[in-house]
Amino acid sequence: MSDYDQNNIFAKIIRGEIPSKKIYEDEKILAFEDISKAAPIHILVVPKGQFISFSDFVLKAGTDEVNNFFKKVAEIASNLGLDNSGYRLITNNGSDAGQTVFHFHVHILGKKKMSELL
C-alpha cells in the first residue's frame, strides 16, 4: 500500500466533512471520540498529515513531529484522568494487524479493566 486515500474517513473528519466529538485539536493533531467505543474512554488521535500507517508516519514525518505526536497522546490521556488507573494505546499497522482505516491513528482506551492482551 503506497498511495494515501484522501477520502478515508479520518481525512474527511480532519477536513470537517464528517462531524466528530473533538477532544483536542491543534495545527498538526486531532483527537476525537471513537463512535464504536471498546471502553468507557475511547479516543482516536490522528496526525493531520497524510500518513497511511505507523510505519509510514515514523519514516516520513520529522523527528520533532513524531515526538510531538506521542507527547500529545500522553498529555491527552493525562487530561482525561487516566494516569492513575492506566490506559491502553493501540495502533494497527497494515491489514494483517487489523488496520481498517489507512490513516495512521492511535487509540487511547481507559476506565475499563482490560485483559493483558487483546
C-alpha angles and dihedrals in degrees: 000000000000109000121081113228107226089196098058114126095253092051088053091049091049090051091048094244091122119040122239137177099250119213097175137358137176134153093287107026139049125190121187141160117275110239090214100055118199091182136019088265112039115159129173117213117196134177112233092229123094102265120150100198145350090275091049091049097051092043098047107029119079121255091253092052093050092046092048092048095055093042087053091050089055091046092050091050090049092048088053089057096248100128097091101040096036135234141218128238118205131183123168116210111203135345096287088059091051100261107159101166110055097212112096111256142159124219117216110201124184151144091059132093104242133194119252092259134013 
